């Protein structure tokens, strides 16, 4: 299943593959229905994601775009990337001398301008005077992403922040005792 093709800059290194492979293996590598190497499918996903290229622009020496897209949907539905991000965040927190699970979250949002093709998902943010989508984020005090939520720009920050905190807590059972707004650098526990 290995191919002798010239590597792309987006290809996964051996060290990266050793880290992510256990999270992405939903079926054994020898499974009868597997036509393409899992590593090559992941390389195809990275080829599309890194530069933001359309799926159909995938080169012919990678697996077909439809196969990569379908496998990416399986990985997303199985929560593979969330598990990987959680375990990486936990390892980084432990390396920094912190608890594995954060006890605080910093909440913030930003409005991203949209194109006319955005349709119903775009709204108008009167405070920032922008039409587009709003990205709501919750990060821990080390600036590691806990949750992200995209809404039309008309969405209320307070309601979306509660949704972000709720999804962050329910996903991993995080305490989330002190939510702050602003940058993590200025975050300090409330007394």
N, C-alpha and C positions, 0 to 999 in steps of 0.2 A: 504494500500500500504506500510505500514511500516513493516520492518522485525525485528525479534528479533535475530540479529546476533551479534557476538562479534565484537566490533569496531576495525578498522585498524588504525595505527598511522597517516595515510594520510587522514582519515575522516575529514570532515569539522565540526568545532565546531558550537554551536548554535549562537554565536556572529558573526562568519564569515558568516554563512548562512543568518543571518538577513541582512548583508551588501550586499551579492552578489545575493540573490534570486530575487530582483526586476529587475536586469539586465539580468537574465537568463530566465525569464518567458516570452516565446514567445507566448504560448497558456495558457489558464486557467488550473489550476491543475486538474480540473474535466473533461477535454477534453476527448471525447470518445475514441480517438485513443491512449491515453497515457496508456501504460501497466505498466510502472515502475515509481516510485516516482522520481521527478526531483532531489531531494536531493541525492538519491541513484545513479542516473546517474552521478551527479557531483562528488560524492565520487568515482565512478568508474574512471572518468577522472583523478582525483587527484591520484588515486592508480597507474595509468599508467604513469602520467607525473612526479610526484615527483622523483621516482627512475629511470625513463627512461626505464621502462619495455615494452616489446612488447605487443601489444593489446591482442593477443591471450593468454597471460599469466594471464589474469584477472581471479580471483577466481570465483567459481560457486555461491557463496552467494551474489555476486554483479550482477547487470543486465548483460546480454550477451554483449560481447565485441562489436559486430556489432551495437547494439542499442546505446551503449555509443559513439562509433566512429561516427555514423550518427548524433547523437544529438550534438556532439562536432563540426562537420562540419557545422551544422545549426547555432550554436552560433558564429562560426568564420565568416561565410558568412553574418550574421546579424550585425557584428561589436560589439557584446556584450562585449568582453574583452577590446576592444579599448575604449568604453564608460566608462567602469569601471576604467580603468587605467587613463583616462583623468580626471574623477571626483575625484579620489583619489589624483592625482597630484595637482589639483586645491585646494582641501581641505588642503593638506600639505603645499602648497605655502601660502594660506591665514593664516594658523596657524603660519607660519614663518614670517608673517608681509609683505609678498610680494603680488604683483598683481596676480590675478587668472591665467592670461595667461603670459607666459614668453616673454620677449622682446629680449632675447639673447639665442644663442645656442652654445654649445661647440661640435665640430665635432672631431671624432677620428675613427680609424679603427684598426683591428687586424686580422692577418692571422691565421687561424686554420688549423692544419695539417689534411689531409684526408687519408682515407684508399683507397686501390686499387678499392674498389667497388663504389667509388664516381663517377667514370666515367666522363662525360662531364662537370659536375658542378665544378670540380676541375681544377685549373690552377696553374701556377708557378709564385710566387712573387719573382722577381729577387732581389729586395732590401732586403728582409728578408730571401731569399734563402730557401723558404718553398713551398711545393706543397700542395694546399688545397683550401679552401674557405676563402673569406674575409668578415668580419662582419663590416659594417659601421654603426656608431651610432651617433645620435644627442641627447644631454642631455641639460637640463637647468642648470643654475649656482648652483642649489641645488642638482645636480646630479640625477634628475628624468628623466627617459627615455622619449624622445619626438618622436623619430623615429629610426627604425633599418632596415637595408637593407643588404641582403646577395648576394654576387656576386662571380664568380670565382676569384681566387687570382690574375689573370692577369689584373683585372679591375683597371683602373686609379682612384686613391684616389680622385682627384679633381672632376671628372665627377660623381662619386658615392656620394660624399659629396653634390653636387648640387642636385642630385636626393633625398637624404635624407632630405635636407632643404626644397625642394619643397613639398615632401609628408607631412612633418611636418606642413608647412604653410597651405597647401590646406586642410588638415584634420580638422583643428580647427580655421583657420584664424589668426594664431599667427603672430605677427609683424616680429620676427626674425631679428632685426636690425643689430646686431653685431655678426657674426659667428667668433668663435675663434677655434684654434686647440690646442690640448693638454689637460691637466687636468682642471676640473672646479675650483680647488683650486687656479690655477694661472691665472684664467680668470679676465680680467679687461676691462671695456669699453674703446673703442678707442676714443680719444678726437678729 
